[in-house]
Structure formats: structure tokens, C-alpha cells
């Protein structure tokens, strides 16, 4: 379609110099959608047209407005990789989390530090994050209600006479009359296992051995390395803390957590970084929020030919109304393909070229058609050939040479974003965390207790604690079949049990403020960058990708919306897209405007 003819039909005349300018800017063969968009722009800005003559200056203004609008839309989504995430430490002087300044000479900024200071800071910071959340909770902030945290050092020095402020006999006698009536205390500590099947509770002051023979576990899952609230009494003769109840710490809403940060935007991202407004308060990000979803795909093995074909179907289906981004997670090839990294890289180069060519066939001319080109975000899996050893988090982005970028001055296209694992995405007014991890293999295998609806509700006897393997599980967990490679955890749990287990896992991650609340020998991390796995403050959405999952995290996003004040997850939602092309071609669609996560799938 000719611009000159369509303008004439609407009563305008295109000047010769304007026609030459449009030809040089848009080319000789202009798409009909571009022609219609240009004429609509002229009609909407007819006040700038003198008479009925469309001059070169008018055309320049229209095209510059297009570019400005596209740039404004592009800036509504930000990717924060693990090494770029802001880090904080708690200052007791001002009672806030303050930023850790980056210094190239500082050991805290080295990937491989030369001293153990960053390791001690790692554990201290994990504990401090949970401690501050507990102290902010009304049940513990007001000592008149009788819930007072006691440090372990105070407990050991006081023996059995320690009690809560509301623990007192009716006759006024402060001393317990029997073992069953011993006064109880509440301790916030980390569950650790110093010896095989011998559990301890540790805080910043000391540690004490635990006895679970009379313990009642509250809702949630309790992995080794997690920080828990423990109620019980100290047996001075046996030097053991008799735990009567163990529960997860309370969850704190993001809006409440931000009050205790020196930076206004602790999540990161945005045009002003951590000093800018948080996503939820950035009014500039409200533009097009309802019409710009994110397409989330789980683990996608690209070596399967039908997977790329179905990806092209998804790309084409959203061509007329492009989303903000397509998020695709690894592993991008099956770990069983080849043990040699060179062969994996050679195959990945071919597969990524096919993927990018497919994407460009659909969205290569988005700008010319008046649409903002969506981002293609690739998150590596545990076995993808990234820099550094596998199994240590955070994982760096995929290497540039897998995409044919070898020269130092070359950069990825603007629409291709190579993310770390985990990574953060600030999307309009929402904050999203993406993490590819095998929770069944790591976290659930190292739990001392699973929800009672998943396992029979029997108290853990001393004999159960004294016997066991590397990390003791209840006897029922021994029925779970673990493959020789440890990549699969097969179980016969029904859907109801998976839902309860999913809620418990989500509750655990939200209360810990961390994606992997585990000891370092179970889930190694780079010490200085442990906060890249943090959830403090809680984001709006956590995309925890796990292809072989026994815990259904999707129940937290499928449940009807509730008041944030009553939400057990503090307004945070967890979703697991699973594997794309495992049995069905399932994926998720996230609408940031109403925080809706929609299930979608293609026919097999």
C-alpha cells in the first residue's frame, strides 16, 4: 500500500522531500501495517500539519515519536543478573539493611574469596534476615504478650529455670512442679547436623543438642539449614533441649520489609537503580501493563525437533499482540546426550541458531509493524555448559560463543537477554524471581519433617533420630525411589499430597527469605553472592522451574486471591512451569496487571 495514496484519500498531500525521507527511512517496500500506522499518526497530530501538506519535518516528528514510545515500552522491563544484584548488611546502629559497597579490592566482591569472612557473613546474614522479620512481627515485638525470643547462650547459662513471661503457676510459684510442667522458652535457631543423625539448634551465640521425641511440627517443610522457631525446655542434666514444638518463622509482606532498608528499591532494576522507586510505586510503569504478559516456559530440550516447531507455533500465535518477553529455561539439551562439554557446545550452537532464526522470522520486523519487539530471555539449567563448575549457585549466563559472538566488541542483540540462574526481572510494577532448581533432589531429601498430610502423623521417636543416613528422614521417606544419578525422585503421592507439599515448600521458602535454605555441602553457593538467592523483600512472583517435581508449587498461584494481610505467603506467588514437551506442551502466561498466572498448552 502506498503512503501517498492513502494520505490523499484522507485529504493530505505528501511533499516531495517528505516522500524521499520516508523512502530512505522505511524503504521502498513498506508494509501495509506501517502505512496505516503512519497515516493514523498524521490524523492524530493534524494540528501540526499546515494546511493539508505533510512536510518532512512532520514525518521526522512522527518517526521520532515512534522511537520514543518504543524505547519507553522497552524500559518497562529490566533484567538483573546474579552478579549485579544489590547486596545489603544489617546495621544495628540505624536498625536498617544498608548497601554493601562494591570494591574491586574487597574480598566480599570476589567470586572465589581468599578468606572465610564472606562465609561467616553468609550464615550471619541468613539468620539476621529471619531474625528481623520475627522481631517485626506483633507477636514478638510486644513483650507483654509473653512471646520473647531467648538466645541459646542465655538458655545454657540459666538451666531449667528459664521461662516465658506468661509461664507462671496459678499459686505464684515460679518453679515447675514436674517434668511435664517445666516452663518452655522460644528459640530462633538454625537446624544443623554436626554428627550423623544428631541434630542441633544454633544461633549467633551458641548451639544446643535437640531431642525430637515429643516434638509437634507445625505447617511447612523443615530442611536442614533452615531457621526455625523452637519451643521447649532445657534439660540441664542431659544437656539437651527437649523441643515440644517447631514452626517456621512468620512471613513478612514486601511493603513492610522495605521500611527497614536504606535503599528505596532493594530489588534492583529500574532506570534509577536501588535509589529509584520500587516497582509497585513507579507510576511510569503503569503504561500497557494489562496488555503485556510474559510467556513462561519450563525446561526446554531443544534437541527434540518438535520442541522448536512448537516454539515457532507459540511465537506465531502471539505475533499480532506481542508479549513483553518469552522466558525459556534450561537444561536446553538432555544431560544424557553426551558427557563431553565440547560435543554439548557444538550441538547447542546449532540449536540456538535455529531458535534465534525462528524467533526473528516472527518478530524481526516488529518495529516496522508498530509493535515493540519482545525480549527472548534464556535461563541456564544445572547441566548447561556455563562458566564454572556445575552445582554451584548462582550460575552465570550462557556463554556468548554459543550464539556466534566471539569478538570482544560484539554484544547480544537488544532483544536477546542471557540471564543468570537465578535472575530477577522487574516487569512494569511487578518483581519476578526466576530459579531453575531441583527441590526434590536437594531440599525435600534433607528435611527432618514433611507435612502430616503427606506422611503419617506419628511423633519422631528417639530411635528414629539416632538411626539414619547422611541426613535423617522419617522412615516413610525411605520408600521414595531415588535413581542412581539422583536426578529423579519418584513417588506414589496423589495430587492432594502434592498440593499440600507444594504449599509447605512455598511457605518454607517465603519464611526463610531464601531460595535454597540448605547447608553448603548440600547446595553449594559462591559465598559473596549468596544474597543473589535471597527473597528479601518477597517478590510478587517466584518462578521455580523443576521438571520432575513432587511438590506442586502451582497451588499457590491457582488459589483465589486473598487479602495480603491474611496471605500466609505475604503476597508472593510461586509457580512451576515444569518441562515444555515432556508429555504435553505446557507453559504459563503471567499477566502483571492483575497478577494472574494462566495455564496454557499446545496439542501434542
C-alpha positions in Angstrom: 0.0 0.0 0.0 1.3 3.5 -1.0 1.6 6.1 1.8 1.0 8.9 -0.8 -2.3 7.4 -2.0 -3.7 6.7 1.5 -2.8 10.2 2.6 -4.6 11.6 -0.5 -7.7 9.6 0.4 -7.7 11.3 3.8 -7.2 14.8 2.3 -3.4 15.2 2.7 -0.6 15.8 0.2 2.8 14.4 0.8 5.6 16.8 0.0 8.4 15.6 -2.3 11.2 16.0 0.3 9.0 14.1 2.8 8.4 11.3 0.3 12.2 11.0 -0.2 12.8 10.9 3.6 10.2 8.2 4.2 11.7 6.1 1.4 15.2 6.4 3.0 13.9 5.7 6.5 11.3 2.9 5.8 12.5 1.5 2.5 10.7 1.2 -0.9 8.5 -1.7 0.0 6.6 -0.5 3.1 4.3 -3.0 4.9 0.6 -2.1 5.0 0.5 -2.1 8.8 3.3 0.6 8.8 1.4 2.6 6.2 -1.8 2.5 8.3 0.1 3.4 11.5 1.8 6.4 9.8 -1.5 7.8 8.4 -3.1 7.3 11.8 -0.3 9.3 13.4 -0.8 12.1 10.9 -4.5 12.1 11.6 -4.0 12.2 15.4 -1.5 15.1 15.0 -3.2 17.0 12.3 -2.7 20.2 14.2 1.0 20.0 13.4 0.2 19.9 9.6 0.0 23.3 8.0 -3.0 23.2 5.6 -3.1 19.8 4.1 0.6 19.5 3.2 2.6 16.8 5.1 6.2 18.1 5.2 9.5 16.4 6.0 9.5 18.0 9.5 6.1 16.4 10.2 7.4 13.0 9.1 10.5 13.3 11.2 8.4 14.1 14.3 6.2 11.1 13.7 9.1 8.6 13.4 10.9 10.1 16.4 7.7 9.7 18.4 7.5 6.1 17.3 11.1 5.5 18.5 10.5 7.3 21.8 7.3 5.2 22.5 9.1 2.0 21.7 12.0 3.0 24.0 9.7 3.9 26.8 8.0 0.5 26.5 11.3 -1.3 26.4 12.4 0.3 29.6 9.4 -1.1 31.4 11.2 -4.5 31.8 14.6 -4.9 33.4 16.8 -7.9 33.9 19.0 -8.1 37.0 21.6 -10.9 36.8 23.1 -12.5 39.9 26.4 -10.7 40.0 24.6 -7.3 39.5 22.1 -7.7 42.3 22.4 -5.3 45.2 23.7 -6.7 48.5 22.9 -5.5 52.0 24.0 -6.0 55.6 22.1 -5.1 58.7 23.3 -2.1 60.7 22.3 -2.2 64.4 23.1 1.5 64.7 20.3 2.6 62.4 18.4 -0.7 62.6 18.2 -1.0 58.8 19.8 -3.0 56.0 22.4 -0.8 54.3 24.1 -1.4 51.0 27.4 -3.2 50.7 29.6 -1.0 48.6 31.3 -2.7 45.7 35.1 -2.6 45.8 37.4 -4.5 43.4 40.0 -4.9 46.2 37.4 -6.2 48.7 37.2 -9.9 49.5 33.4 -9.6 49.6 33.3 -8.9 45.9 35.4 -11.8 44.7 33.9 -14.9 43.2 36.5 -17.0 44.9 37.4 -15.2 48.1 40.7 -15.6 49.8 39.4 -15.5 53.4 36.5 -17.1 55.3 35.0 -13.7 56.2 32.4 -13.9 53.4 31.4 -17.4 54.5 30.7 -16.3 58.0 28.8 -13.2 56.7 26.7 -15.6 54.6 25.3 -17.5 57.6 25.1 -14.4 59.8 23.1 -12.6 57.1 20.7 -15.5 56.5 20.0 -15.6 60.2 19.7 -11.8 60.5 17.1 -11.6 57.8 14.8 -14.1 59.5 15.5 -12.6 63.0 14.5 -9.1 61.9 11.3 -10.5 60.3 10.4 -12.3 63.6 11.2 -9.2 65.7 8.9 -7.0 63.5 6.0 -9.4 64.0 3.5 -8.1 66.5 3.6 -11.4 68.5 7.2 -10.9 69.3 7.5 -7.1 69.1 5.2 -6.7 72.2 6.8 -8.5 75.2 3.6 -8.0 77.2 2.1 -10.9 75.1 4.6 -13.2 76.5 6.4 -14.3 73.4 10.1 -13.5 73.9 13.0 -14.9 72.0 15.8 -16.3 74.1 19.4 -16.8 72.8 20.9 -20.2 73.3 23.7 -18.8 75.4 21.2 -17.4 77.9 19.4 -20.7 77.9 22.6 -22.7 78.7 23.6 -20.4 81.5 20.1 -20.4 83.1 19.4 -24.1 83.1 15.8 -25.3 83.6 14.6 -22.1 85.3 14.1 -20.1 82.1 10.5 -19.3 81.3 8.4 -17.1 79.1 6.9 -14.0 80.8 3.5 -15.6 80.9 4.7 -19.0 82.2 3.7 -19.0 85.9 1.9 -21.3 88.1 -1.5 -20.2 89.4 -0.2 -20.1 93.0 2.5 -17.8 92.0 5.3 -20.4 92.3 7.9 -19.8 89.6 9.4 -23.3 89.8 8.0 -26.2 87.8 6.4 -29.0 89.8 7.1 -31.8 87.3 8.8 -32.6 84.1 5.6 -32.2 82.2 5.1 -28.7 83.7 8.6 -27.4 83.0 8.5 -23.8 81.7 9.0 -23.5 78.0 11.1 -21.0 76.1 11.2 -20.0 72.4 14.4 -20.0 70.5 15.1 -18.9 66.9 17.9 -21.1 65.5 19.3 -22.9 62.6 18.8 -26.7 62.3 22.2 -28.3 61.8 23.6 -31.8 61.9 27.1 -31.8 63.3 27.2 -35.6 63.6 25.3 -38.3 61.8 21.7 -38.3 63.0 22.5 -35.9 65.8 20.6 -32.6 65.4 21.5 -29.3 66.9 20.0 -25.8 67.1 22.4 -23.0 66.5 22.2 -19.2 66.7 24.8 -16.5 66.8 25.6 -17.2 70.5 25.9 -21.0 70.8 24.4 -24.3 69.9 22.4 -26.9 71.8 21.5 -30.6 71.1 17.9 -31.3 70.2 15.5 -34.0 71.3 12.5 -34.6 68.9 10.8 -37.4 70.9 7.9 -35.1 72.0 8.0 -32.6 69.1 5.0 -31.3 67.3 5.8 -29.9 63.9 3.7 -27.1 62.6 2.7 -26.5 59.0 5.5 -26.5 56.4 8.7 -28.4 55.5 11.8 -28.2 57.6 15.1 -28.8 55.8 18.5 -29.0 57.3 20.0 -25.5 57.4 16.6 -23.7 57.8 16.0 -21.2 60.6 13.1 -22.3 62.8 11.2 -21.2 65.9 11.6 -23.9 68.5 9.6 -24.1 71.7 10.7 -26.4 74.6 12.7 -26.7 77.7 16.3 -27.3 78.5 17.3 -30.5 80.3 20.4 -29.4 82.2 21.3 -32.9 83.3 21.2 -34.4 79.8 22.4 -31.2 78.2 19.6 -31.5 75.6 16.9 -29.1 74.6 13.6 -31.0 74.7 11.7 -29.5 71.8 7.9 -29.6 72.2 7.1 -27.6 69.1 8.9 -26.4 65.9 7.5 -24.0 63.4 8.6 -21.8 60.5 9.1 -18.1 61.2 6.3 -15.7 60.2 6.3 -14.3 56.6 6.6 -10.5 56.2 5.0 -8.6 53.4 7.3 -6.8 51.0 5.8 -3.4 51.7 6.6 -3.9 55.4 10.1 -5.2 54.7 11.1 -2.2 52.6 10.7 0.1 55.6 13.9 -1.5 57.0 16.1 -0.8 54.0 18.2 2.2 53.5 17.6 1.9 49.7 14.1 2.6 48.4 14.4 -0.2 45.7 16.2 -3.1 47.3 15.1 -5.5 44.5 17.1 -3.6 41.9 16.4 -2.7 38.3 14.6 0.4 37.1 16.1 3.5 35.5 17.5 4.8 38.8 18.6 1.5 40.3 18.3 0.9 44.1 17.8 4.7 44.7 14.7 4.8 42.5 11.2 4.0 43.5 10.2 0.3 43.9 8.3 -1.3 41.1 5.0 -1.2 42.9 5.3 2.6 43.4 6.7 3.5 40.0 3.7 5.2 38.3 5.6 5.5 35.0 5.5 1.7 34.7 1.7 1.5 34.5 1.7 2.0 30.7 0.4 -1.0 28.8 0.7 -3.2 31.9 -2.5 -5.1 31.2 -1.7 -5.8 27.6 1.9 -7.1 28.1 2.1 -10.5 29.6 5.2 -12.7 29.9 5.2 -16.2 28.4 7.0 -18.6 30.8 8.3 -22.0 29.5 10.0 -24.5 31.8 12.9 -26.8 30.9 13.0 -27.0 27.1 15.2 -29.6 25.4 16.0 -28.0 22.0 17.4 -31.2 20.5 13.9 -32.6 20.2 12.8 -31.3 16.7 9.2 -31.0 17.6 10.1 -28.6 20.5 11.4 -25.9 18.2 8.5 -26.4 15.9 6.0 -25.9 18.8 8.1 -22.9 19.9 7.5 -21.4 16.5 3.8 -22.0 16.9 3.8 -20.1 20.2 5.8 -17.2 18.7 3.4 -17.0 15.7 0.4 -17.2 18.0 1.4 -14.0 19.8 2.7 -12.2 16.7 -0.3 -9.8 16.5 -0.1 -8.9 20.2 3.5 -9.4 21.3 4.1 -10.1 25.0 6.8 -8.3 26.9 9.1 -11.3 26.9 9.4 -15.0 26.3 11.2 -16.7 29.2 12.7 -20.1 28.3 14.7 -22.2 30.9 17.3 -25.0 30.6 18.6 -27.6 30.5 18.5 -26.9 26.8 19.7 -30.3 25.9 19.3 -33.6 27.8 22.1 -34.3 30.3 22.2 -37.8 28.8 23.1 -36.5 25.4 26.9 -36.6 25.9 29.3 -36.3 28.9 31.7 -34.2 26.8 31.4 -30.5 27.0 32.8 -29.9 23.5 30.1 -32.1 22.0 27.4 -30.3 24.1 28.6 -26.9 23.0 28.7 -27.9 19.3 25.1 -29.1 19.4 24.0 -26.0 21.4 25.4 -23.7 18.8 23.3 -25.3 16.1 20.2 -25.4 18.3 20.4 -21.8 19.4 20.9 -20.7 15.8 17.7 -22.4 14.9 15.9 -20.9 17.9 17.1 -17.4 17.1 16.3 -17.7 13.4 12.8 -19.0 14.3 12.3 -16.0 16.6 13.4 -13.5 14.0 11.2 -14.9 11.3 8.2 -13.9 13.5 9.4 -10.8 15.3 12.3 -9.5 13.2 10.1 -6.7 11.7 8.1 -5.9 14.9 9.3 -2.3 14.9 8.3 -1.7 11.3 4.8 -3.1 12.1 4.4 -0.7 15.0 5.0 -3.3 17.8 7.6 -3.4 20.4 9.9 -6.4 19.9 9.5 -8.8 22.8 12.6 -10.0 24.7 13.9 -13.5 24.5 15.2 -14.4 27.9 17.3 -17.6 28.3 18.0 -19.0 31.8 20.6 -21.8 32.0 19.9 -25.1 33.7 22.0 -27.1 36.2 23.8 -29.0 33.4 24.1 -26.4 30.7 27.8 -25.6 29.8 28.3 -22.3 31.7 31.5 -20.9 33.1 32.3 -22.6 36.4 31.5 -26.0 37.9 28.0 -27.3 37.8 26.1 -27.5 41.0 27.3 -24.2 42.5 24.9 -21.2 42.5 24.4 -18.6 41.3 25.1 -19.9 37.8 26.4 -17.4 35.2 24.6 -16.7 31.9 25.2 -18.9 28.9 28.5 -18.1 27.1 28.3 -15.7 24.2 30.2 -18.0 21.8 27.2 -20.4 21.8 25.4 -17.6 19.9 28.3 -16.9 17.4 29.5 -13.9 19.3 33.3 -14.2 19.6 34.7 -10.7 19.1 35.3 -8.7 22.3 33.4 -5.7 20.9 30.4 -7.7 19.9 27.3 -7.7 22.0 24.0 -9.6 22.1 21.1 -8.2 20.1 18.9 -5.9 22.2 16.1 -8.4 22.2 18.2 -11.4 23.4 18.8 -11.4 27.1 21.1 -14.1 28.6 20.2 -14.4 32.2 21.9 -16.0 35.2 20.4 -18.7 37.4 18.8 -17.3 39.5 17.8 -13.9 38.0 15.4 -11.1 38.7 13.0 -9.5 36.3 11.4 -6.2 37.1 8.3 -6.1 34.9 6.3 -2.9 35.0 5.1 -2.7 38.6 5.9 -6.3 39.4 9.0 -8.1 40.7 9.7 -11.6 39.5 12.5 -14.1 40.5 13.4 -17.0 38.2 15.2 -20.0 39.5 15.9 -23.4 37.9 16.5 -25.9 40.7 15.7 -29.5 41.6 14.0 -29.2 45.0 13.1 -32.8 45.2 16.7 -33.8 44.8 18.1 -31.4 47.3 15.7 -29.7 49.7 13.0 -32.3 50.2 15.5 -35.1 50.6 17.1 -33.2 53.5 14.0 -32.5 55.5 13.6 -33.7 59.1 9.8 -33.4 58.7 7.3 -33.3 55.9 3.6 -32.2 56.2 1.5 -34.7 58.1 -0.9 -35.0 55.1 1.9 -36.4 53.1 3.4 -38.7 55.7 1.7 -40.5 58.6 1.3 -38.3 61.6 3.5 -40.1 64.2 5.8 -38.4 66.6 9.5 -38.8 65.8 10.9 -41.2 68.4 14.5 -41.1 69.7 15.3 -44.3 67.8 14.3 -42.7 64.6 16.6 -39.8 65.2 19.5 -42.0 66.2 19.4 -44.1 63.1 19.7 -42.8 59.6 21.8 -41.8 56.7 23.6 -38.6 55.7 20.6 -36.6 56.7 18.0 -38.4 58.6 14.5 -38.5 57.2 11.3 -40.1 58.6 11.1 -43.8 57.8 8.4 -43.3 55.3 10.7 -41.3 53.1 12.8 -44.4 52.6 10.0 -45.7 50.3 10.8 -42.9 47.8 12.8 -44.4 44.9 15.9 -42.3 44.1 17.6 -43.0 40.8 21.3 -43.9 40.8 22.2 -40.4 39.4 19.9 -38.7 41.8 18.2 -36.8 39.0 14.7 -38.2 39.8 12.6 -38.7 42.9 9.7 -41.0 42.1 6.8 -41.2 44.5 3.3 -42.5 44.6 1.8 -39.4 46.2 -1.5 -38.3 45.0 -2.4 -34.9 43.8 -3.8 -33.8 47.2 -0.5 -34.7 48.9 1.5 -32.9 46.2 -0.6 -29.8 46.7 -0.1 -29.9 50.5 3.7 -30.5 50.0 3.8 -27.6 47.5 2.2 -25.2 50.0 4.6 -26.4 52.6 7.6 -25.8 50.3 6.3 -22.3 49.3 5.8 -21.5 53.0 9.3 -22.6 53.8 11.0 -20.5 51.0 8.9 -17.4 51.9 9.6 -17.6 55.6 13.3 -18.2 55.1 13.6 -15.4 52.6 15.9 -17.6 50.5 15.7 -19.9 47.5 18.0 -22.6 49.0 17.8 -22.6 52.8 20.3 -25.5 53.0 23.8 -26.2 54.3 26.6 -25.6 51.8 27.5 -29.3 51.5 24.0 -29.9 50.1 23.6 -26.8 47.9 26.9 -25.0 47.4 26.9 -21.3 46.7 29.5 -18.7 45.9 29.9 -17.1 49.3 29.9 -13.4 48.4 26.9 -13.8 46.2 24.6 -15.8 48.4 22.2 -12.8 48.5 21.5 -13.4 44.8 19.4 -16.3 46.0 17.6 -14.2 48.6 13.9 -13.3 48.7 14.2 -10.2 50.9 11.8 -8.4 50.3 9.5 -11.0 48.9 8.8 -10.6 45.1 5.4 -10.7 43.5 6.2 -14.0 41.7 8.8 -16.7 42.1 9.2 -19.0 39.0 10.8 -22.1 40.5 11.4 -24.4 37.5 11.6 -28.1 38.3 10.7 -30.6 35.6 10.4 -33.6 37.9 8.6 -32.2 40.8 6.8 -34.0 43.7 5.7 -30.7 45.2 3.0 -28.8 43.3 4.0 -25.1 43.8 1.3 -24.1 41.3 -1.4 -24.3 44.0 -0.1 -21.0 45.4 -0.9 -19.2 42.2 -4.2 -21.1 41.4 -5.8 -20.3 44.7 -8.2 -17.4 44.8 -6.7 -14.1 45.7 -6.9 -13.2 49.4 -6.1 -10.1 51.4 -2.4 -9.6 51.7 -2.8 -9.2 55.5 -4.2 -12.7 55.7 -2.0 -14.3 53.0 0.3 -16.9 54.5 2.9 -16.2 51.8 2.9 -12.4 52.2 1.5 -11.7 48.7 4.2 -13.8 47.0 3.1 -16.4 44.4 5.1 -19.5 43.4 4.8 -21.2 40.0 6.5 -24.1 38.3 6.0 -24.4 34.5 7.6 -27.9 34.6 9.0 -29.2 31.3 8.0 -28.0 27.9 7.4 -31.1 25.8 7.7 -33.7 28.5 4.2 -35.2 27.9 2.3 -32.1 26.8 3.5 -28.7 25.6 2.5 -26.7 28.7 3.5 -23.2 29.5 2.4 -20.3 31.7 1.2 -16.8 30.9 1.8 -14.2 33.6 -0.3 -11.0 33.5 1.4 -8.4 35.7 -1.6 -6.1 35.7 -3.8 -8.4 37.8 -1.0 -10.9 38.9 -2.8 -13.7 37.2 -0.9 -16.9 36.2 -2.7 -18.7 33.4 -2.1 -22.3 32.3 -1.8 -22.8 28.5 -0.8 -25.7 26.4 -0.4 -26.8 22.8 -1.8 -30.0 21.4 0.7 -32.8 21.4 
